Amino acid sequence: MNKVLIAIASLAVLAGGLLVLYPNRPAQQAIPIAPETDQSGDISRQWETKTDDQEGVTIVVTPLDISPQSAEWKFDVGINTHSVELDQDMTAVAVLTDEQGKEYKPVGWEGAPAGGHHREGVLTFSALKPAPRSVGLTIKDIGGIPERLFKWDLK
């Protein structure tokens, strides 16, 4: 009888230890991309994430809001590397371009400060009025690459 009690107690301690060490956590979920709305206010699309991977530096850009009715256009930008220091001023190295080649400077960067090997944040631009047919985001001089272009068709 003592052996049975010892075995049950041992199993209870083992199960308790497993619960402490490996709690039932929900699987990590991807954050959904904010949907784009058309002029009637209906949700019509999600903007495609674009990736540029050159010279050991990966830049991933996803438009968060580039709708015609928005006052500001926002782009989520993630940069990862193990080869260079990411010490650029993002408002100085990024530019938004319409289909006619006119360039627009960002009005802000909210995210990781300059430095390190991993940065993420949101680049904000004043909305382009009237909205162009397409827009390109160019990020310059990171990792020895003069320009990295990310382009989306809006209409």
Secondary structure, DSSP 8 states (H G I E B T S, - for coil): -HHHHHHHHHHHHHHHHHHHHS------------EEE-TTS-EEEE---EEEEETTEEEEEEEEE--TT-SEEEEEEEEEESSS-----HHHHEEEEETT--EE--SEEEE--S-SSEEEEEEEEE--SS--SEEEEEEEEETTEEEEEEEEE--
